[in-house]
Amino acid sequence: MARNRADILQRQLQGPQAPATATQLTRQTTSAHAVRQLPRFDVTLMEHFLDNLLPFKAEVYELFRQHPELLVAEEEGLSKEEHRELVRRSLRAILAAGYSPMSFFARDHAKYFYLAELLSLVDLSLTVKLGVQYSLWGGSVINLGTERHRKKYFDDIDRFRLPGCFAMTELKHGSNVAGLQTEAILDVHTDEWIVNTPDDGAIKWWIGNAAEDGRMATVFARLKVPAPDGSGALDDHGVHAFIVPLRDDAGGLWPGVEIHDCGYKVGLNGIDNGAIRFSSVRVPRDNLLDRFATVDRSGRYSSPMTSATKRFAATLGELTGGRVGLTCASVGVLKGSLMIAIRYGAQRQQFGPPDAPEIAVLDYPSQQQKLMPMLATCYALNFTKSKLVEKYCEMKRTKDEALVADVHSLSAGLKAYTTSYTNTAIGICRECCGGHGYAAVNRLGALRSDHDIFQTFEGDNTVLLQQVAALLLKEYRDSFRGSPLAATWSYLKIWAQDSLPANPLVTHETDVTHLRDPAFLLRALRYRSARLLHTLATRLRKHSRRSGEFAAWNKCLLHVLALSRAHIESVMLVEMLAAVDACVDPDCRRSLKALADLFALDRIYNDIIFRNDDYIAPEKAKAIYRLIGSLCGELRGVAVPLVDAFAIPDHILRAPIGLSTAGVDPYSEYLAAAGFDA
């Protein structure tokens, strides 16, 4: 038996040996509704399939097992000062253990993003602190600067000897980076930049690390140099990044720098957010992060980019790593929330037949149809997140322009989709845990509060989704000019045939084998994306002629957002089905296929576009509804192993109602947390 399990595990790690495809699996497992129970799979095999960095996970989580004093207890109500000190101690413990986050971010991106996911359930404030110090402050130095900046700052940033900030957002401007007002004016006589906050609206706001720790900052400001005609006027070359000191070695504020604590927030109170005003702060000319633009001693501006628009896009493009990190951390929070809710639902007894034991709340269809589609989405997001990380690593290695555009769009869309979805899911998980989900000790409230801002920073989700739609429209228009399409957009090649009315026989087909056929599911989600894209392009042309492009876009804004979400869900299904095909173990593969089917069918049933377009006839919609219920029931039987496969140890999850060690008495840990003696 042990040898057999070892052989299976070895095959799993080596990759697929011609397993059944998702289509073949459908034919094997969907002969009507007869299949009521999915086979129990080996959780260890699923863990290894989901995660190729399990040894690293074990190391990181063991560090916190050895230092339980670093694990924040939400119910204790730490002050912001206490929480900030705890986060600093945790970060220093990571460094003392020999980890180099800056090296990960510069050379081992997959491990850096994985670390962000792991720490999300330790303390989201710690995850964000890591991101501010290494992805934002450190990343801006090494990605926007040149080799001299890297040599000067890299080691001190890595060891947290030089805590820093990413000072982009202003009181009046956040998402509209091009509209920032802070200015950096070159004084050619002293060869210095004079950094200034022209009015209160330009005060840098919500700047992480600023209130207490930050000694330097990457400040985004308008680069202004004297006009070459000697008139005394200033030429404004738009927003660039500058390294600006905030504090001296003793912690005193730098001359001309004024900082105030932003105070308590809805969540993430372990982060010392501050507001910064600059009053004629002088910094050397070399403090311009000059990878994309330089200014010489005389004030002459030059850039290798052919236009200001391309330079600005290249500057912001180097910051996509932050969105990737947030996506990974958000998936980590979603996994933890579902683990708590599903484990609780599986052991919580409530009501039952007369003269019979109570049944678990997870046995009720109402509970299943809340949690099982979210579990399916979590798996789809996990595989899509992994693909995004893979593409990001390849992009950094190859610098391929098409891949850069692909990663920019996918990171924007997936960050927006994942963080919005996770925020909603945490609330549903809290509801599914009843009153016990409201207890601070069970963590769902704190996770919801801490995660909420993920929808806003590193790009407001509504703005990011508009970026995705804009790129889709560009690819759509280019397709008419014969331009090649990037891989992510390849399905647009068939938009014409997919936009045609569906075959009447197919629109009425209710057979389960058909409904679970990957070809049908993929075509349906791609149809929706193609249809929304085609109709959006038509509407924009019509309204632009009447009202101009800005008014047309605004009028179609809800359509824009629907298109972007539909596109991301199409990509998610592709990655989920690819995972099904790659999985060797037949029992794991059956569960993954059921998750993929549920994810797609849930989207098809709940989007009215399919019925409005007669893509799904009423009787087919009813069949899909019944099948969703059936799949939820099947997945209920393996729901606990599916969340166990996330491999989150109890000392990291720390929610008494969701622990794997609950055993015969599921409330023992909960009672102990409330102060009752064993």
GUKE-359146 format. One line per 10 residues: number of its first residue (from 0); for each residue y, z, x of C-alpha. Coordinates in Angstrom, 3 decimals, m for minus. Each point is the difference from the previous one (the first is absolute). Layout:
# GUKE-359146
NUM = Y Z X | ... .
***
This chain:
# GUKE-359146
0 = 0.000 0.000 0.000 | 2.420 0.963 2.770 | m0.933 m3.133 1.951 | 0.563 m2.155 m3.061 | 3.462 1.505 m0.553 | 0.870 m0.521 3.663 | m1.079 m3.648 m0.219 | 2.160 m0.539 m3.070 | 2.970 1.644 1.677 | m0.447 m2.179 3.081 .
10 = m0.034 m3.147 m2.113 | 3.089 1.192 m1.849 | 1.924 0.505 3.236 | m1.142 m3.352 1.413 | 1.193 m1.934 m3.024 | m1.625 m1.979 m2.792 | m3.329 m1.767 0.439 | 0.478 m2.560 m2.748 | 0.275 2.466 m2.904 | 0.261 m1.110 m3.565 .
20 = 3.436 m1.340 m0.788 | 2.163 1.439 m2.741 | m1.020 m2.894 m2.240 | m3.703 0.531 0.690 | 0.435 3.716 m0.581 | 1.481 m0.722 m3.416 | m3.088 m1.987 m0.979 | m2.256 2.813 1.233 | 1.705 2.867 m1.789 | 1.661 m1.144 m3.207 .
30 = m2.681 m1.036 m2.435 | 2.024 1.247 m2.977 | 0.748 3.720 m0.335 | m3.466 1.149 1.049 | 1.201 1.353 3.340 | 1.364 3.410 m0.936 | m0.398 1.811 3.302 | 0.947 m1.129 3.462 | m2.408 1.057 2.761 | 1.090 2.977 2.062 .
40 = 0.917 m1.217 3.462 | m0.017 1.673 3.403 | 3.511 1.447 0.356 | m0.209 m0.203 3.798 | m0.532 m3.745 m0.206 | 3.001 m0.415 m2.270 | 2.129 2.170 2.308 | m0.799 m2.250 2.949 | 0.614 m3.134 m2.045 | 3.425 1.233 m1.074 .
50 = 1.046 1.326 3.359 | m0.587 m1.226 3.569 | 2.007 2.831 1.565 | m2.006 2.959 m1.261 | m0.260 1.649 3.464 | 3.797 m0.011 0.264 | 0.247 1.511 m3.492 | m2.435 2.744 0.996 | 2.077 0.801 3.111 | 3.299 0.218 m1.860 .
60 = m1.369 2.074 m2.846 | m1.840 2.302 2.419 | 3.345 0.705 1.672 | 1.300 1.402 m3.281 | m3.217 1.878 m0.695 | 0.589 1.808 3.293 | 3.631 0.656 m0.951 | m0.072 1.046 m3.683 | 3.432 1.577 0.427 | 1.405 m3.555 0.058 .
70 = m1.301 m0.884 m3.447 | 2.858 0.493 m2.435 | m0.742 1.995 m3.141 | 2.043 m1.455 m2.858 | m0.260 3.124 m2.119 | 1.687 2.130 2.642 | 3.361 m1.648 m0.605 | 1.198 m0.478 3.571 | 3.736 m0.306 0.543 | 1.153 m3.315 1.386 .
80 = 0.621 1.663 3.364 | m3.523 1.466 0.088 | m1.540 m3.289 m1.060 | 1.937 m1.935 2.632 | m1.166 2.376 2.723 | m3.596 m0.339 m1.211 | 0.262 m3.797 0.215 | 1.411 0.218 3.532 | m2.862 2.272 1.059 | m2.526 m2.389 m1.528 .
90 = 1.482 m2.989 1.811 | m0.007 1.876 3.288 | m3.636 0.999 m0.584 | m0.903 m3.687 m0.382 | 1.764 m0.772 3.275 | m1.591 2.981 1.763 | m3.426 m1.268 m1.055 | 0.629 m3.103 2.101 | 1.012 m2.513 m2.636 | 2.790 m2.461 0.733 .
100 = 1.462 m1.277 m3.297 | 2.528 m2.186 1.802 | m2.775 m1.708 1.956 | m1.935 m0.493 m3.222 | 3.041 m1.608 m1.638 | 0.667 m2.239 3.004 | m3.548 m1.003 0.906 | m2.583 1.240 m2.524 | 1.622 m0.645 m3.367 | m3.163 0.499 m2.049 .
110 = m0.451 3.503 1.373 | 3.669 0.848 m0.627 | m0.157 m1.046 m3.640 | m3.316 1.785 m0.416 | 1.577 3.181 1.354 | 2.689 m0.313 m2.689 | m2.715 m0.184 m2.667 | m1.867 2.994 1.431 | 3.072 2.208 0.171 | 1.067 m0.852 m3.561 .
120 = m2.341 2.684 m1.344 | 0.847 2.483 2.728 | 3.685 m0.024 m0.929 | 2.021 m3.021 m1.100 | 3.039 1.469 1.753 | m1.977 m0.220 3.242 | m0.902 m3.630 m0.752 | 3.651 m0.850 m0.588 | 1.128 1.927 3.093 | m2.478 m2.056 2.017 .
130 = 1.354 m3.184 m1.560 | 3.640 0.886 0.661 | m0.617 0.923 3.634 | m2.382 m2.796 0.995 | 0.087 m2.875 m2.475 | 3.732 0.088 m0.777 | 1.812 1.571 2.956 | m2.567 m0.952 2.644 | m0.898 m3.284 m1.645 | 3.604 m1.123 m0.220 .
140 = 0.489 0.705 3.718 | m3.052 m1.944 1.165 | 0.172 m2.810 m2.585 | 3.755 m0.602 m0.162 | 0.794 0.921 3.591 | m1.118 m1.497 3.297 | m2.122 1.231 2.882 | 2.754 2.166 1.446 | 0.210 1.931 m3.270 | m3.764 0.432 m0.079 .
150 = m0.096 1.333 3.571 | 2.904 2.351 m0.591 | m1.130 1.568 m3.265 | m3.715 m0.589 m0.631 | m1.533 3.113 1.590 | 2.623 2.421 m1.317 | m0.373 m1.379 m3.518 | m3.780 0.201 0.254 | m0.083 3.641 1.078 | 2.672 1.017 m2.534 .
160 = 2.329 0.964 2.816 | 2.492 m2.386 m1.549 | m0.093 0.416 m3.786 | 1.821 m2.851 m1.631 | 1.217 m1.491 m3.254 | 0.095 m3.335 m1.757 | 3.517 m0.138 m1.380 | 0.062 m2.961 m2.352 | 0.610 1.254 m3.553 | 3.560 0.852 m1.019 .
170 = 1.381 1.876 m2.968 | 0.978 m3.238 m1.765 | m2.525 m2.391 1.536 | m3.759 0.305 0.337 | m2.017 m3.101 m0.818 | 2.909 m2.372 0.658 | m0.095 0.354 3.787 | 2.327 m2.951 0.525 | 2.689 1.939 m1.874 | 0.014 3.038 2.312 .
180 = 3.511 1.103 0.999 | m0.431 2.114 3.149 | 1.598 m1.910 2.875 | m0.455 m0.248 3.760 | 3.069 m1.523 1.661 | m0.099 m1.047 3.639 | 2.718 1.431 2.237 | 0.062 m2.606 2.782 | 2.191 2.229 2.192 | m2.564 2.829 0.196 .
190 = m3.115 m2.120 m0.653 | m0.965 2.253 m2.906 | m0.789 m0.243 m3.666 | 2.123 2.115 m2.312 | m2.188 1.020 m2.920 | 1.919 0.968 m3.089 | m0.533 0.883 m3.652 | 2.865 m1.835 m1.739 | m0.188 1.929 m3.308 | m2.135 2.556 m1.786 .
200 = m2.143 m2.697 m1.604 | m1.213 m0.934 3.493 | m1.291 3.486 0.902 | m3.610 m0.354 1.118 | m2.073 1.753 m2.668 | m3.541 1.355 m0.288 | m0.561 m0.445 3.722 | m3.295 1.632 1.030 | 0.104 2.253 3.099 | 3.801 0.158 m0.211 .
210 = 0.647 3.452 m1.457 | m1.686 1.966 2.791 | m2.069 m1.911 2.541 | 1.573 m3.361 0.730 | 1.636 m0.481 3.393 | 0.475 m3.771 m0.245 | m0.055 m2.587 m2.729 | m0.447 m3.693 m0.489 | 3.156 m0.700 m1.975 | 0.353 m3.197 m2.009 .
220 = 3.626 m1.071 0.131 | 2.159 m3.099 m0.196 | 0.445 m1.421 3.486 | 3.653 m0.904 0.554 | 1.539 m1.506 3.136 | 3.563 m1.141 0.771 | 0.621 m3.568 m1.076 | 0.047 m2.351 3.016 | 3.442 m1.385 m0.943 | 1.694 3.245 1.069 .
230 = 1.527 0.542 m3.431 | m1.236 3.570 m0.204 | m2.229 m0.826 m2.964 | m3.651 1.011 m0.016 | m2.964 m2.312 m0.463 | m2.644 1.613 m2.224 | m3.525 m1.113 0.988 | m1.740 2.024 m2.690 | m2.394 2.924 0.162 | m1.663 0.831 3.340 .
240 = m1.810 3.054 1.375 | 1.541 2.383 2.560 | m1.294 3.130 1.731 | 2.500 2.786 m0.679 | m0.259 3.613 1.257 | 0.162 2.735 m2.637 | m0.481 3.210 1.994 | 0.051 1.117 3.627 | m2.940 1.661 1.780 | 1.096 3.406 m1.255 .
250 = 0.006 m1.188 m3.626 | 3.780 m0.199 m0.389 | 1.443 m2.913 m1.954 | 1.272 m2.932 2.046 | 3.781 m0.507 m0.063 | 0.981 m1.896 m3.138 | m3.315 0.645 m1.788 | m0.029 2.023 m3.219 | m3.343 0.856 m1.654 | m0.778 1.866 m3.204 .
260 = m3.366 1.020 m1.413 | m0.941 m1.894 m3.165 | m1.607 3.216 m1.265 | m2.986 0.464 m2.260 | m1.633 m3.092 m1.480 | m2.525 m0.624 m2.757 | m2.648 m0.121 2.730 | m0.514 m0.494 3.748 | 1.992 3.110 0.844 | m1.666 0.092 3.397 .
270 = 2.270 m2.891 1.019 | 3.494 0.888 1.233 | 1.990 m2.721 m1.754 | 3.651 m0.075 0.896 | 3.236 m1.896 m0.603 | 1.920 m1.315 3.026 | 3.647 m0.968 0.425 | 1.204 m1.689 3.208 | 3.605 0.318 1.147 | 0.658 m2.310 2.949 .
280 = m3.236 0.850 1.808 | m0.128 m1.852 3.318 | m3.266 m1.354 1.395 | m0.702 m2.410 2.896 | m0.179 m3.718 m0.727 | m3.655 0.050 1.117 | m0.825 2.200 m3.005 | m0.093 m3.109 m2.163 | m3.660 m0.713 m0.760 | 0.279 m3.551 1.187 .
290 = m3.292 m1.800 m0.520 | 1.585 m2.378 m2.499 | 3.658 0.038 1.097 | 2.015 0.943 3.093 | 3.652 0.637 0.818 | 1.240 m0.401 3.571 | 2.697 1.935 1.852 | 2.731 m2.280 m1.312 | m1.111 0.425 m3.620 | m1.679 m3.383 m0.339 .
300 = m2.748 0.125 m2.662 | m3.182 m2.057 0.313 | m3.362 m0.136 m1.753 | m3.202 m2.001 0.503 | m0.210 m0.372 m3.784 | 1.458 m3.194 m1.413 | 1.820 1.727 m2.843 | 1.221 3.435 m1.041 | m2.384 m0.114 m2.959 | m3.020 m0.564 2.248 .
310 = 1.129 2.724 2.402 | 0.409 2.494 m2.823 | m3.393 m0.949 m1.462 | m1.637 0.374 3.421 | 1.578 3.437 0.417 | m1.269 1.253 m3.347 | m3.340 m1.744 0.524 | m0.704 2.243 2.980 | 0.136 3.003 m2.304 | m2.933 m0.992 m2.243 .
320 = m2.191 2.576 1.748 | 1.686 2.720 m2.033 | m1.162 m1.627 m3.233 | m3.539 m0.330 1.317 | m0.016 3.694 0.920 | 1.243 1.050 m3.437 | m2.657 m2.146 m1.670 | m2.729 1.697 2.035 | 1.355 3.485 m0.690 | 0.320 m0.764 m3.717 .
330 = m3.631 m1.153 m0.157 | m0.950 3.302 1.674 | 1.829 1.954 m2.706 | m1.684 m2.062 m2.724 | m3.436 0.712 1.480 | 0.679 3.732 0.125 | 1.371 0.138 m3.540 | m3.000 m1.842 m1.414 | m2.386 2.185 1.955 | 1.537 3.102 m1.575 .
340 = 0.040 m1.402 m3.539 | m3.473 m1.573 0.037 | m1.753 2.976 1.598 | 1.724 2.299 m2.456 | m0.911 m2.208 m2.943 | m3.634 m0.126 1.084 | m0.396 3.796 0.029 | 2.410 1.152 m2.740 | m1.955 0.665 m3.206 | 1.753 m0.460 m3.338 .
350 = m1.431 m0.193 m3.551 | m3.361 m1.589 m0.834 | m2.512 m0.443 m2.815 | m0.763 2.984 m2.283 | m2.475 2.457 1.505 | 0.041 m1.856 3.335 | 1.688 0.539 3.359 | 3.528 m1.247 0.486 | 0.341 m3.334 1.800 | 2.129 m0.983 2.972 .
360 = 3.413 m1.400 m0.919 | m0.749 m3.040 2.176 | m2.699 m0.919 m2.527 | 2.657 m0.709 m2.633 | 1.021 m3.690 m0.196 | 3.662 1.013 m0.288 | m0.212 1.635 3.435 | m2.051 m2.823 1.467 | 2.459 m2.667 m1.110 | 2.822 1.871 1.706 .
370 = m1.745 0.687 3.297 | m2.508 m2.837 0.574 | 2.555 m2.865 0.019 | 2.118 2.063 2.407 | m3.030 0.512 2.236 | m0.641 m3.752 m0.081 | 3.631 m0.658 0.894 | m0.177 2.529 2.826 | m2.929 m1.844 1.556 | 1.780 m3.341 m0.419 .
380 = 3.126 1.428 1.613 | m2.046 1.429 2.854 | m1.507 m3.384 0.881 | 3.328 m1.805 m0.421 | 1.772 2.591 2.130 | m2.596 m0.587 2.717 | 0.641 m3.748 m0.177 | 3.741 0.614 0.302 | m0.530 2.144 3.112 | m2.269 m2.683 1.459 .
390 = 2.627 m2.674 m0.607 | 2.754 2.193 1.421 | m1.991 0.539 3.208 | m0.659 m3.738 0.296 | 3.674 m0.738 m0.634 | 1.097 2.342 2.785 | m2.517 m1.614 2.328 | 0.646 m3.676 m0.775 | 3.645 m0.029 m1.208 | m1.067 m2.847 m2.300 .
400 = 2.939 m0.878 m2.287 | m2.133 m0.721 m3.061 | m1.775 3.312 0.432 | 3.330 1.802 0.401 | 1.100 m1.341 m3.391 | m3.369 0.842 m1.521 | 0.085 3.601 1.265 | 3.615 0.425 m1.086 | m0.851 m1.008 m3.554 | m3.306 1.846 m0.237 .
410 = 1.418 3.211 1.493 | 2.959 m0.097 m2.395 | m2.133 m0.674 m3.053 | m2.835 2.352 0.862 | 2.349 2.847 0.918 | 1.780 m0.381 m3.339 | m3.187 m0.350 m2.038 | m1.918 2.781 1.752 | 2.727 2.618 m0.088 | 0.891 m0.653 m3.644 .
420 = m3.643 0.022 m1.027 | m0.782 3.161 1.950 | 2.958 1.832 m1.458 | m1.159 m0.766 m3.534 | m3.613 0.810 0.891 | 0.838 3.466 1.342 | 1.530 0.886 m3.353 | m3.088 m1.223 m1.870 | m2.249 1.965 2.366 | 2.065 3.104 m0.724 .
430 = m0.415 m0.593 m3.728 | m3.756 m0.511 0.401 | m0.259 3.418 1.648 | 1.663 1.703 m2.962 | 1.859 3.225 0.638 | m1.791 0.548 3.308 | 1.591 m3.173 1.303 | 3.346 1.690 m0.513 | m0.806 2.799 2.436 | 1.801 m0.495 3.290 .
440 = m3.101 1.034 1.916 | m1.786 m3.107 m1.298 | 2.616 m2.182 1.707 | 0.518 m2.781 m2.543 | 3.539 1.151 m0.794 | 1.015 0.121 3.649 | m1.620 m3.367 0.715 | 1.900 m1.520 m2.920 | 3.328 1.479 1.138 | m0.460 m0.879 3.663 .
450 = m1.265 m3.501 m0.677 | 2.642 m0.927 m2.579 | 2.557 m1.191 2.571 | m2.535 m2.459 1.448 | 1.122 m2.291 m2.820 | 3.520 m0.079 1.420 | 0.145 0.294 3.775 | m0.985 m2.783 2.404 | 1.204 m2.335 m2.736 | 0.475 0.778 m3.687 .
460 = m3.041 m1.302 m1.856 | 1.979 m2.173 m2.392 | 1.782 m1.653 2.920 | m3.241 m0.518 1.934 | m1.699 m1.644 m2.970 | 2.922 m2.411 m0.244 | m0.588 m0.967 3.636 | m3.604 m0.856 m0.847 | 1.062 m2.150 m2.944 | 2.625 m1.781 2.102 .
470 = m2.627 m0.949 2.578 | m2.389 m1.138 m2.727 | 2.704 m2.255 m1.427 | 0.684 m1.433 3.454 | m3.684 m0.800 0.490 | m0.118 m1.487 m3.493 | 2.901 m2.313 0.731 | m1.355 m0.906 3.426 | m3.306 m1.015 m1.586 | 1.818 m2.887 m1.685 .
480 = 1.334 m1.112 3.390 | m3.416 m0.130 1.604 | 0.558 3.045 2.199 | m3.127 1.941 1.026 | m0.589 3.268 m1.816 | m0.800 3.273 1.745 | m3.416 1.530 m0.697 | 1.248 2.683 m2.371 | 1.599 m2.609 m2.234 | m2.865 m2.492 0.123 .
490 = m0.840 0.382 m3.666 | 3.335 m1.584 m0.839 | m1.561 m3.309 0.974 | m1.886 0.080 m3.279 | 2.851 1.285 m2.134 | 0.123 m3.239 m1.967 | m3.568 0.032 m1.231 | m0.010 3.753 m0.470 | 3.148 m0.261 m2.115 | m1.678 m2.388 m2.406 .
500 = m1.466 1.439 m3.194 | m3.407 1.520 0.610 | m3.176 m1.650 m1.240 | m0.410 1.148 m3.633 | m3.639 0.827 0.660 | 0.993 2.263 2.892 | 2.759 1.749 m1.934 | m2.601 1.101 m2.565 | m2.851 0.793 2.408 | m1.103 3.633 m0.414 .
510 = m3.204 0.156 2.030 | 0.045 2.925 2.445 | m1.220 m2.163 2.863 | 3.001 m2.260 m0.496 | 2.434 2.893 m0.369 | m1.228 1.507 3.287 | m0.116 m3.317 1.837 | 2.368 0.182 3.029 | 1.019 m3.609 m0.616 | 1.250 0.876 m3.491 .
520 = 1.757 3.172 1.148 | 1.734 m1.671 2.940 | 1.007 m3.024 m2.021 | 1.463 2.213 m2.723 | 2.194 2.045 2.348 | 1.036 m3.136 1.886 | 0.785 m1.724 m3.269 | 2.334 2.850 m0.901 | 1.805 m0.193 3.362 | 0.280 m3.779 m0.098 .
530 = 1.157 0.028 m3.610 | 2.689 2.618 0.663 | 1.165 m1.872 3.078 | 0.220 m3.320 m1.795 | 1.894 1.417 m2.979 | 2.316 2.039 2.244 | 0.954 m3.059 2.026 | 0.709 m1.896 m3.244 | 2.126 2.830 m1.439 | 1.991 0.431 3.213 .
540 = 0.839 m3.710 0.116 | 1.182 0.085 m3.605 | 2.125 3.142 0.296 | 1.421 m0.948 3.419 | 1.535 m3.146 m1.425 | 1.699 2.046 m2.708 | 0.965 3.244 1.730 | m0.531 m0.274 3.747 | m2.826 1.263 2.197 | 0.850 3.722 0.005 .
550 = 0.295 0.227 m3.792 | m3.171 m2.071 m0.411 | m1.984 2.292 2.291 | 1.311 3.068 m1.796 | m0.876 m1.466 m3.379 | m3.561 m0.661 1.217 | m0.374 3.265 1.918 | m2.820 1.482 m2.109 | m1.852 m3.316 0.293 | 0.516 0.172 3.786 .
560 = m1.547 3.466 0.197 | m2.950 m0.955 m2.213 | m0.752 m2.969 2.261 | 0.014 2.114 3.149 | m2.324 2.625 m1.443 | m2.341 m2.707 m1.278 | m0.076 m1.613 3.433 | m0.847 3.282 1.733 | m2.801 0.664 m2.486 | m1.421 m3.458 0.705 .
570 = m0.028 0.764 3.718 | m1.616 3.387 m0.685 | m2.839 m1.584 m1.960 | m0.645 m2.501 2.790 | m0.332 2.832 2.517 | m2.141 2.098 m2.323 | m2.456 m2.846 m0.602 | m0.076 m0.766 3.717 | m1.013 3.630 0.569 | m2.774 m0.351 m2.578 .
580 = m1.355 m3.042 1.821 | 0.249 1.754 3.396 | m1.882 3.112 m1.092 | m3.641 0.037 1.170 | m1.423 2.989 m1.826 | m1.041 m1.170 m3.510 | 0.750 3.302 m1.721 | 3.488 0.260 1.490 | 0.590 m3.640 m0.845 | m0.905 0.534 m3.662 .
590 = 2.633 2.730 m0.323 | 2.615 m2.061 1.831 | m0.655 m2.970 m2.295 | 0.386 2.209 m3.076 | 3.308 1.284 1.392 | 1.215 m3.543 0.663 | m0.946 m1.124 m3.509 | 1.687 2.986 m1.607 | 3.176 m0.540 2.042 | 0.288 m3.630 m1.097 .
600 = m1.066 0.434 m3.622 | 2.408 2.893 m0.472 | 2.876 m2.264 1.109 | m1.132 m2.881 m2.175 | m0.385 2.137 m3.117 | 3.335 1.798 0.395 | 2.207 m3.016 0.732 | 1.135 m1.728 m3.174 | 0.598 m3.276 1.841 | m3.699 m0.885 m0.228 .
610 = 0.017 0.239 m3.794 | 3.443 m1.545 m0.412 | m1.203 m3.047 1.953 | m3.342 m0.116 m1.865 | m1.733 0.516 3.329 | m2.004 2.823 m1.593 | m1.017 m0.406 m3.647 | m0.063 3.119 m2.243 | m3.773 0.306 0.026 | m0.017 m0.296 3.793 .
620 = 2.656 2.707 0.268 | m2.204 2.261 m2.106 | m2.968 m0.735 2.250 | 2.083 0.839 3.066 | 1.060 3.273 m1.601 | m3.626 0.932 m0.661 | m0.979 m0.964 3.527 | 2.788 2.125 1.487 | m1.388 2.990 m1.886 | m3.504 m0.792 1.196 .
630 = 1.101 m0.334 3.638 | 1.901 3.278 m0.207 | m3.174 1.663 m1.257 | m2.088 m1.503 2.801 | 2.502 1.022 2.648 | 0.191 3.531 m1.356 | m3.506 0.539 1.370 | 1.085 m0.841 3.548 | 3.627 1.112 m0.208 | m0.535 3.156 2.046 .
640 = m1.838 m1.824 2.818 | 2.736 m2.662 m0.052 | 2.705 2.587 0.677 | m2.270 1.898 2.404 | m0.085 m3.212 2.046 | 3.715 0.479 0.740 | m1.244 2.702 2.405 | 2.851 2.450 m0.540 | m1.235 3.445 1.114 | 0.683 3.054 m2.116 .
650 = 2.339 1.605 2.511 | 2.233 m3.080 m0.236 | m0.247 m0.523 m3.782 | 0.705 3.732 m0.622 | m0.075 m0.252 m3.804 | m2.379 2.678 m1.334 | m0.927 m2.004 m3.116 | m0.914 m3.043 2.097 | m2.025 1.414 2.872 | m3.464 m1.284 0.837 .
660 = m1.147 3.569 0.748 | 0.564 1.242 m3.551 | m3.770 0.184 m0.550 | m1.391 2.026 m2.892 | 3.289 1.793 m0.619 | 2.717 m2.682 0.060 | 2.730 2.551 m0.561 | m0.750 2.392 2.857 | 2.558 m1.554 2.362 | 2.534 m0.241 m2.796 .
670 = m0.427 3.672 m0.890 | 0.350 0.966 3.648 | 3.207 m2.025 0.271 | 1.366 1.948 m2.973 | m0.828 3.298 1.725 | m3.214 1.049 m1.750 | m2.631 1.641 2.182 | m3.318 m1.759 0.345 .
***
